[in-house]
């Protein structure tokens, strides 16, 4: 039997209360009628093998036990193995007394996922798995790897729920929709996104997801005239047309870190008659922003100069400093950090007891000569 239910305000408040004596003020943030930890566990990197599966299951278990109730994954991460590792971890923490309504589970659909390992013949795998069963046609697949038609997303959501042994996920993202823009014109892109949003609103009504959004890499960071650009306002307008004022397009995910601070500083989002940053646009539209790539796959987790470390609290490690920057940024609710090993979790979640940096300290990082 799958784990029933979803994250709730009551459940996530109960989770927050577990850490009342250790969590610093501001560690948990209330968004979308949920309490979310400001550090979440990401599951992107790692080998597609059994030992890595076991390490991820252990790491996610320890993360939940240590104060991270936001877990992020995607169907294509490690060829579906990351979702399956999360499923094992969730069963374990549930047996320990952590209820389903305490944990915010997020996954994504868009890229065509392999099953456990790369196939010998990719085209044949796509044809047998998706095309022949009528899940997706070759014309629906952009760049040979990305699809977001309702029929395809339905199959992916069903597979993700099965992989994680869940009846419902809390946030379901369309994964890197900008991948479509290299293959189809803008008008067709927006038509496809509308179809995706219609399916996701229907999935909310069916109790399979609670919220949806888009998880991007370049879409919210590039110039407005770039081919892969996304407008948060336009997406919100489509969601409103599809789902009304109480639509469920409530989350965006984008990379944000010391080397990629555009979400906070680059005013590339048109909102009404002015241009604002992505984080400001999301906040004004009632959309919660989640940061991916908080350590840029380890690239901003070492060798940081004291001019950066000092304003952020001279923490014990560069990794902690990088995470502190991200989760302290105005408009970022949760900093996702890849945690595939127990040692990562232990180091990263020492920050549960550390207050976020003040805005002036955060901004001073970029005032250095």
Order of alpha helices (4+ residues) and beta strands (2+ residues): alpha-beta-beta-beta-alpha-beta-alpha-beta-alpha-alpha-beta-alpha-beta-alpha-beta-alpha-beta-beta-alpha-beta-alpha-alpha-beta-alpha-alpha
